[in-house]
Amino acid sequence: MPAAVMIPQQDGSFSVPLRRAELVPVPREEQGETMDAMVPVLAEELEVQKRVIETGTVRLTKAVYEREVRVDEPLFRAEVEVTRVPLQRVVDGPVPVREEHGTTIISLVEEVLVVEKRWMLREEIHIRTHRLETHQPQQITLRSEEVQVERVPHADTHT
């Protein structure tokens, strides 16, 4: 039955506008009776295939550029000054390391024998740190890259 004859319905079925006289009778032997007519039912199926077609190519060109740059960043160097300060003062025991006005002070003590034993502060070592800033300009080379994209048209072989 041609698809143009079938009329789609809202429920998904199809209506065929034929008269009963136009239908062909078909015998049905399994139940021992004969049907008046047979209505053929058709279904269409779709098969989809894909193929790759080259439509063109792309050419990439990379260029590297160099430029000289002057770099002048500060460099720091620490110098340490050590001063020995003799004291010869009696103390009650060891004196912990301390810091006063940016100077680290390490106290050296010794036991001395007297009529009684006492702590004698013999000497302090004062450590002061000086921070110096220097500049050492240098020429360095920096590189950068650029890429250009160029479309190359495909030669059509179908014409």
N, C-alpha and C positions, 0 to 999 in steps of 0.2 A: 504494500500500500504506500503510495507516495506521501512524503511528509507534508506536502502542501495541502493534502486533504484533511489532515488531523487538526483539530482546533483545541489549543490548550485551555484547561479549566483552572479555576482558582485553587482547587485542592491538589493540583499537580497531575491530575488525570487528563486524558484527551477525549474529545467527542468526535465521532466519525459520522458525518451527515450522509449516510447511505440508507437506501430502502431495503427492506427485508428481501425483496426479490433480487437485489444485486449481490447478496451474500451467497456463497457456494456451500451446499450441504455436504457434511462430512460424516461418514458412519463411525459410530463409537462402539466397538465390539466388546470391550471389557465388561460393560454392565448390561450388555444385551439390548441396548436401545440405540436409537439413531438421533443425533442432534440435528437441528434444523440448519444451522449455519456455523461456520468457523470464522472467527475474526482474528486475523494475524496481528501480533503485537511485535513491534520493532523497537530496538533501542540503539542509539548511536553511541559510539565510544570515540574518544579523542586520544590520539597518540602525538606527543610533542617530542621533537628532537632538536638538539642544538648543535651548532658547529662554530668553531672559532674562525673568524675572518680577520686577517691583518689589514688594518685600515691606514697604517702609517707607522713611521718610526720617529724616534726622538734622538737628537745628538746633543750630548752635554759637553761643554768646554769649560775647563777649570783654569783659572789664571791665579798665580801667586804674586802678590805685591809685597815689597819690602820698604820699610821706612826707618830712618834713623831717628831715635828719640833720646833726648838728654834727660837723664834721671839724676836728681839731686835729693836724695833722702838722707835725713840725719842719722848718723851712727853714734852710738853711745859707748863710752869706755869708763870703767870705774877704776879709780886709783885709791889705794888705801894708805893712810898715814898712821903709823904706829908711834905712840909717845909713851915712854916709861916715866911714871911719876913716883919717886920714892916718898914713903910716908912715915914709917916707923911709929905706928900708933897701936895701942893695945885695944883689942876687940874681944867680944865674948865668944866668938866661934867663926866658922867659915862664913864668908859674905857671898851671897848669890850674885850671879851676873846680872847687871842692870843696864839700862839705857837712859842717858841724860842729854837732852838737846841734840839728838842725832849722833851721839857718841856712845859706843858700846864700851862698858867698863867691866873688866875682869879683874877681880881682886886676888892677889897672891898672899897666902898667909903661911906662917910657920909657927911651930911650937918652940918656945924658948924656955930654958930652964932658969927659973928664978927661985926665990924662996918658995914661991908657989907657981904653979903652971898657969900661964895666961896665953891668950891668942894675941899675937902681935901682927898688925897689918904692915907688911913689909913694903909692898909696892902695888900699884895699880897699873894696869895696861889700858890705855885709852885708844880705841880704834875709831877713826873718823873716815867716812867714805865721801869722796868727792865725785860727782857725776859730770863728765865733760861731753860736750856735743861737738862733733866734727863733721865736715862735709867732704865727700870724695866723689865729685861728679864723674860720670862715666857715659860713654856713647854705647848704646846697645841697638841691635837690629830687631825690629818687630815685623812679623809676617802676617798677612791676612790673605784669605782666599775669596774669590768670587766665582760663581758658576753661571754660565749662560746656557739657556735651554733653547734649542732650535728645532722646530718640527720639520721633518723631512717627508714630503708627500709620498704616498705609496703609489707605485705604478699599477693601474687597474688592468688586470690580465683578462677580464671578461669582455672587453670591447674589441 
